[in-house]
Amino acid sequence: MHPFTYTRVSDTREALNAGRRGGRYIAGGTTLVDLMRESVERPEALVDISGLPLDEITVTERGGLRIGALVTMSEAAAHRKVRTLFPVISEALELSASAQLRNMATIGGNIMQRTRCTYFRDVTADCNKREPGSGCAALEGVNRTHAILGTSDACVATHPSDVAVAFAALEAQVRLLGPDGERQVPFAEFLLRPGSTPNREQALRKGELITAVEIPALPRPLKSGYLKVRDRQSYEFALTSAAVALHVRGGVIREAKVAAGGVGTVPWKLPSVEQHLLGERPSEALWAEAAATAADGARPLQHNRFKVELLKRTVERQLRIVGGTK
């Protein structure tokens, strides 16, 4: 563990001032503290924001949801409005981590968490995400759990969050507060693909603070759910996952929101699947046809080619479950 300073702030202005000076925000600390122990992260200053008033869940005027950045995963999963309006969020949260971690980890921290790539966490291995320009050991290494979508020659690490897949599917917005005021960033633009700069993972400006994640109102009735495929049923990250939300009226799919996890360097929206579903009547054949497009553009590696077929099957299975024809 390297030396660092610790400051606990009581208001957002104090937090922003500390962040502008280079302090790293921390709340539950379930990811950052681990990385500090392993010397992967070496912040010089920590800013404890756990006392800020960012821990509420509210229904917006149009019927969407605003989830404060400091709401814990367990609180969000159990909230009546989350479970009623967007069960896909509750399901994704309940399939994440362990109960103890969900009681500590926050929504803001969850979407900010860094990859579980073993080469990133091994300070003796080459990793462009940890040390830009050093290379990517995963490209020719043990890459069974790595990404097949959104990769580059610099990085093939997956984003580990489950609830981020639900947020991507629902086209959420991330609300930010910084030295220059407030702004909103579409979730699809908040988490960055690696490109040639995999060390830059979020579209954050210096000192900015996540205040909430906002899910827009969607037409009702809406059925949604999250399916996660993993090597074991407890405390494991996804090999593949699928978040699906469908609005069916008059027997026809009027709105479709679909995203995948465990296969992309960021939560992977699947517009080709969505477009295939719109205006169609739910059927077994439709789910298979739509899911067949899920891996378009995939770039499998030596040990993770199975993910192409697994992704298609996972999306098809969840479309059947949410669409009511399983």
FENTAPE-V683859 format. One record per residue. N is the residue number from 1. D_LAST is the distance of its C-alpha to the last C-alpha in Angstrom with 2 decimals. Layout:
# FENTAPE-V683859
n:N d_last:D_LAST
n:N d_last:D_LAST
This chain:
# FENTAPE-V683859
n:1 d_last:50.63
n:2 d_last:52.69
n:3 d_last:54.71
n:4 d_last:53.21
n:5 d_last:54.09
n:6 d_last:51.98
n:7 d_last:52.12
n:8 d_last:50.32
n:9 d_last:50.21
n:10 d_last:50.10
n:11 d_last:49.46
n:12 d_last:47.75
n:13 d_last:51.09
n:14 d_last:52.19
n:15 d_last:48.92
n:16 d_last:49.22
n:17 d_last:52.82
n:18 d_last:51.92
n:19 d_last:49.04
n:20 d_last:51.38
n:21 d_last:53.73
n:22 d_last:51.08
n:23 d_last:49.57
n:24 d_last:45.99
n:25 d_last:43.89
n:26 d_last:42.41
n:27 d_last:40.62
n:28 d_last:38.44
n:29 d_last:39.63
n:30 d_last:36.76
n:31 d_last:36.79
n:32 d_last:40.29
n:33 d_last:42.16
n:34 d_last:40.45
n:35 d_last:41.40
n:36 d_last:44.92
n:37 d_last:45.30
n:38 d_last:44.42
n:39 d_last:46.80
n:40 d_last:44.08
n:41 d_last:44.78
n:42 d_last:48.40
n:43 d_last:48.73
n:44 d_last:52.26
n:45 d_last:51.33
n:46 d_last:48.47
n:47 d_last:48.00
n:48 d_last:46.25
n:49 d_last:44.45
n:50 d_last:42.75
n:51 d_last:45.14
n:52 d_last:44.35
n:53 d_last:42.86
n:54 d_last:39.52
n:55 d_last:37.32
n:56 d_last:35.98
n:57 d_last:32.66
n:58 d_last:33.26
n:59 d_last:31.51
n:60 d_last:33.10
n:61 d_last:34.77
n:62 d_last:32.01
n:63 d_last:29.19
n:64 d_last:28.35
n:65 d_last:28.96
n:66 d_last:31.82
n:67 d_last:31.48
n:68 d_last:34.86
n:69 d_last:35.37
n:70 d_last:36.66
n:71 d_last:33.83
n:72 d_last:32.58
n:73 d_last:29.03
n:74 d_last:28.78
n:75 d_last:30.30
n:76 d_last:27.92
n:77 d_last:24.82
n:78 d_last:26.16
n:79 d_last:27.52
n:80 d_last:26.39
n:81 d_last:26.29
n:82 d_last:24.34
n:83 d_last:21.64
n:84 d_last:21.69
n:85 d_last:22.10
n:86 d_last:20.31
n:87 d_last:18.11
n:88 d_last:17.27
n:89 d_last:20.96
n:90 d_last:21.01
n:91 d_last:18.09
n:92 d_last:19.82
n:93 d_last:23.09
n:94 d_last:22.04
n:95 d_last:20.76
n:96 d_last:24.17
n:97 d_last:27.37
n:98 d_last:28.56
n:99 d_last:29.31
n:100 d_last:32.97
n:101 d_last:32.46
n:102 d_last:30.17
n:103 d_last:33.02
n:104 d_last:35.43
n:105 d_last:33.66
n:106 d_last:33.63
n:107 d_last:31.36
n:108 d_last:34.19
n:109 d_last:34.79
n:110 d_last:31.17
n:111 d_last:30.94
n:112 d_last:34.42
n:113 d_last:33.70
n:114 d_last:34.72
n:115 d_last:33.01
n:116 d_last:32.58
n:117 d_last:33.95
n:118 d_last:36.30
n:119 d_last:38.95
n:120 d_last:39.07
n:121 d_last:39.70
n:122 d_last:42.27
n:123 d_last:45.48
n:124 d_last:46.99
n:125 d_last:44.38
n:126 d_last:44.54
n:127 d_last:42.23
n:128 d_last:42.72
n:129 d_last:40.66
n:130 d_last:43.05
n:131 d_last:46.20
n:132 d_last:46.14
n:133 d_last:47.62
n:134 d_last:47.29
n:135 d_last:44.48
n:136 d_last:40.92
n:137 d_last:40.83
n:138 d_last:37.06
n:139 d_last:37.45
n:140 d_last:39.00
n:141 d_last:38.06
n:142 d_last:35.11
n:143 d_last:32.43
n:144 d_last:29.20
n:145 d_last:27.78
n:146 d_last:29.31
n:147 d_last:28.15
n:148 d_last:27.35
n:149 d_last:27.35
n:150 d_last:30.29
n:151 d_last:32.66
n:152 d_last:36.38
n:153 d_last:39.22
n:154 d_last:40.08
n:155 d_last:36.85
n:156 d_last:33.39
n:157 d_last:32.44
n:158 d_last:29.06
n:159 d_last:28.86
n:160 d_last:27.59
n:161 d_last:26.40
n:162 d_last:22.82
n:163 d_last:23.59
n:164 d_last:25.33
n:165 d_last:22.08
n:166 d_last:20.85
n:167 d_last:24.31
n:168 d_last:24.24
n:169 d_last:20.98
n:170 d_last:22.45
n:171 d_last:25.78
n:172 d_last:27.81
n:173 d_last:31.60
n:174 d_last:33.76
n:175 d_last:36.90
n:176 d_last:39.98
n:177 d_last:43.53
n:178 d_last:46.35
n:179 d_last:50.11
n:180 d_last:49.73
n:181 d_last:47.63
n:182 d_last:43.99
n:183 d_last:41.45
n:184 d_last:37.72
n:185 d_last:35.88
n:186 d_last:32.42
n:187 d_last:30.15
n:188 d_last:29.64
n:189 d_last:33.42
n:190 d_last:34.05
n:191 d_last:32.78
n:192 d_last:34.67
n:193 d_last:33.87
n:194 d_last:36.51
n:195 d_last:38.46
n:196 d_last:41.97
n:197 d_last:42.02
n:198 d_last:39.23
n:199 d_last:41.37
n:200 d_last:40.67
n:201 d_last:37.16
n:202 d_last:37.14
n:203 d_last:38.80
n:204 d_last:41.08
n:205 d_last:44.76
n:206 d_last:47.28
n:207 d_last:47.23
n:208 d_last:44.16
n:209 d_last:42.11
n:210 d_last:38.47
n:211 d_last:38.58
n:212 d_last:35.02
n:213 d_last:31.64
n:214 d_last:30.83
n:215 d_last:27.47
n:216 d_last:28.00
n:217 d_last:26.89
n:218 d_last:23.83
n:219 d_last:23.16
n:220 d_last:21.50
n:221 d_last:19.06
n:222 d_last:17.31
n:223 d_last:14.00
n:224 d_last:14.13
n:225 d_last:13.29
n:226 d_last:14.51
n:227 d_last:13.30
n:228 d_last:16.29
n:229 d_last:16.98
n:230 d_last:20.46
n:231 d_last:22.88
n:232 d_last:22.96
n:233 d_last:21.20
n:234 d_last:24.29
n:235 d_last:26.42
n:236 d_last:25.38
n:237 d_last:24.87
n:238 d_last:21.86
n:239 d_last:21.79
n:240 d_last:19.09
n:241 d_last:17.12
n:242 d_last:15.28
n:243 d_last:15.94
n:244 d_last:14.15
n:245 d_last:15.40
n:246 d_last:14.68
n:247 d_last:17.03
n:248 d_last:15.98
n:249 d_last:18.95
n:250 d_last:19.79
n:251 d_last:16.39
n:252 d_last:17.22
n:253 d_last:16.44
n:254 d_last:19.86
n:255 d_last:19.53
n:256 d_last:17.49
n:257 d_last:18.48
n:258 d_last:17.30
n:259 d_last:19.25
n:260 d_last:19.23
n:261 d_last:21.33
n:262 d_last:23.00
n:263 d_last:23.71
n:264 d_last:26.25
n:265 d_last:29.70
n:266 d_last:28.41
n:267 d_last:24.97
n:268 d_last:23.77
n:269 d_last:22.80
n:270 d_last:20.87
n:271 d_last:22.48
n:272 d_last:21.73
n:273 d_last:17.96
n:274 d_last:18.69
n:275 d_last:21.06
n:276 d_last:18.80
n:277 d_last:16.36
n:278 d_last:19.19
n:279 d_last:20.06
n:280 d_last:17.08
n:281 d_last:14.67
n:282 d_last:10.93
n:283 d_last:9.65
n:284 d_last:8.18
n:285 d_last:11.85
n:286 d_last:12.47
n:287 d_last:10.24
n:288 d_last:12.03
n:289 d_last:15.29
n:290 d_last:15.30
n:291 d_last:14.49
n:292 d_last:17.25
n:293 d_last:19.72
n:294 d_last:18.92
n:295 d_last:21.72
n:296 d_last:24.31
n:297 d_last:27.66
n:298 d_last:26.75
n:299 d_last:29.85
n:300 d_last:29.02
n:301 d_last:31.76
n:302 d_last:32.98
n:303 d_last:30.75
n:304 d_last:27.52
n:305 d_last:26.58
n:306 d_last:23.43
n:307 d_last:22.14
n:308 d_last:21.77
n:309 d_last:19.06
n:310 d_last:17.55
n:311 d_last:17.42
n:312 d_last:15.59
n:313 d_last:12.91
n:314 d_last:12.69
n:315 d_last:12.51
n:316 d_last:9.87
n:317 d_last:7.57
n:318 d_last:8.68
n:319 d_last:8.48
n:320 d_last:4.76
n:321 d_last:5.23
n:322 d_last:8.38
n:323 d_last:7.84
n:324 d_last:5.89
n:325 d_last:3.82
n:326 d_last:0.00
